[in-house]
Amino acid sequence: MYPHPNWIEVDLAQFRKNIGAVRCHIGKSLYCLPVKANAYGHGLIPMAKAAAEAGVDYLGVSCLQEGAALRQAGVITPILVLGAIHEDQVVDLLALDLEFTISSRFKAELVAGHCRKVGRKGRVHLEVDTGMQRTGVRAASAVPLFAFLHEAGCFEVVGLYSHFATAGDPQDPIALRQHNEFHELLAHPIFQGHSLVTHIANSGGTTHLPQAHREMVRPAFLSLGYPPGALPGIAPCFSLKSTVSFFKVVQAGEGVSYGHTYKASRQTRIVTVPIGYGDGYRRALSSRGSVLIRGKRYPIAGTICMDQFMVDIRDGEAYVGDEVVLIGKQGGEEIPLQEIARLCDTIPYEILCGFTERTPRIYVETLS
């Protein structure tokens, strides 16, 4: 890897500690770790391999391409494709031994045709929509669809699942209603006598709704350490770092960056940081966000550019090559991911998923 002034630092020791904390919390339930969207910006293959080595039972992906990348990297852990599938993907899904989602009779019939052509059974999970209104059959349609899958002779129905639209607190009425609908559906006689992996709990459900753990849970964000302290030992394993690339003195009244939206109130020291919105560091942080340099917090000065931005360090001290922390800890200070998301008026997931491949991921072990 060529040297680069910016990097995402992922602490694999903390990641494994998070997995251990979740494992203790879920008891005998299977553990599916979704690693979709480049493992939420952490790096698909390294995180999947680390999770497999830590003993998760399943990996979840959004699409065929992610599953194929893991198989080609030598990952043998069961992989569930959670997203909607398309007809031209079925042959590869079967060949790569990927479990995948069936959410309609139409898709089931398409898959059945390909299974018969190649002489292989599709290992599938039936998705039920209990309130997300995204994909999945209604509960009333789940019984006849399960019957079709069971009788078609070309499917192995591994599991049956749903997804919470909310699960932010232990008494969330929508989540409780979804869980109850799912629970009542599973009591139908058609599902009795079948060894099914049933699952509905995302990170919120895993944390707050132990009755929703069922045979498997899917806590991605919790496993990555969010929200910090949700379970004992849970902490983020992600940091975003850069370096000071330039230093100058700016006089009182002089503007900084595009549009001169930031003007120095007095003579001040400005340093340049070589990362920008082309790397996924959001332009919405212009003159709003902060960074850490030498353990001190300083404000972003002016508009964030595609590849760099400026910081007003006032009378502070900084030199070219100094480490700059954009997300994470330095000394006794911290810029948490949640702060960045709040300033950008979005959710932490979107911030993490937005970092591009131009910024390399570095994997470290910091826990003793």
Helices and strands as residue ranges (DSSP letters): E 7-11, H 12-26, E 30-34, H 36-40, H 44-53, E 58-61, H 64-72, E 79-81, G 87-89, H 90-95, E 99-102, H 105-118, E 122-129, E 137-138, H 139-152, E 155-161, H 173-186, G 189-191, E 197-201, H 203-208, G 210-212, E 216-217, H 220-223, E 238-243, E 246-250, E 255-256, G 258-260, E 262-263, E 268-273, G 277-279, G 283-285, E 290-293, E 296-301, E 309-314, E 323-330, E 333-335, H 337-343, H 348-353, E 361-364
